[in-house]
Amino acid sequence: MKIQKDFKNDLLGRREIEGFMEHTENPGKEGAKKAVVDFLKVDGNLVVIKRVVGNFGSNVFYVEAYVYDNEDAMKKVEPKPKEKKK
């Protein structure tokens, strides 16, 4: 993985990471999350992948991720999953 932008957002308590990773096929959010965790050596529960974008025929993917400082900061900012209607 190659980091293009690493911005520390103190107001929201997170690092905003943008970078490129090489993979043979679309890694999806789970594969990108594993790559970010391995590269930055952080806890996997504090990483949120926002986007994984690739170009047709290319094995390079653009990844946008947020790495939170702690779980409280993540709970304040990240949207909660919607509940199904009964």
N, C-alpha and C positions, 0 to 999 in steps of 0.2 A: 504494500500500500504506500502511496506517495501523497503526503499532506500538501494541499495547495493553500489552505487558509485555516488558521487556528486562532480563534478569537475568544478571549475570556470575558464573559458577560457577568459582571459581579452583581448587577441588579437582579437577575434571574437565577443566579447561583449555578451557572453551567458554562461549559466550553462548547463553542460552536465549531465543528470540524467540517471542512470540505476537502475532498481529495479524490484520487483516482486509484482504482485497484484493477489488477489483471485477473481474469478468470476465464476458463474455457467456455462456460455457459453462464446465463444470468444467475447470479448468486442469490437473488431475492433478499428480503430484509434480514432473514436469519443468518444467511451466509455473510452478508455485509457486517452484521452485528458481531459475528465471531471474528472476522478480520480486524475490526476496530478494537475489540477487547484484546486480542493477541498483540496488536501493534502498539497500543497505548498502555497495556498492562493495568487495566482498570477493572472494576467490578461490573459484571454483565448486567446486573439489575439496574444500574444507573445509566445505561446507554439506551438511547432512543434513536432509531434510524428514521429519518424523514423521507429521504428519496434515494432511489437507486435507478440511474438512467444509463442506458447504453445505446450506441449507434449500431445500425444494422451491419453485420459483417465484421464488427470489431470485437476484440476480446478485452477492451478497456471500458470500465464502468465508472461513472461519476457517483460518488456517495456523499450524502449530506447527513450528518449525525449530531446529536446533542449528548454530551457527557455531563451529568449532573454531579454536584458536589456531595449531596446527600439525598435521602428519600423524601424528606420534608420539602425540599426545594422542588423535587420532581412532582410531588402530589399537588403543590400549589399551581404549577404552570401547565402541566399536561392535562388534556381533556380526559374526563372519565368515560369509560365505555358505556354505551347506551344499554338500558335494560329492555328486554323484549316485553311486549304487551301480553297480558294474560287473556 
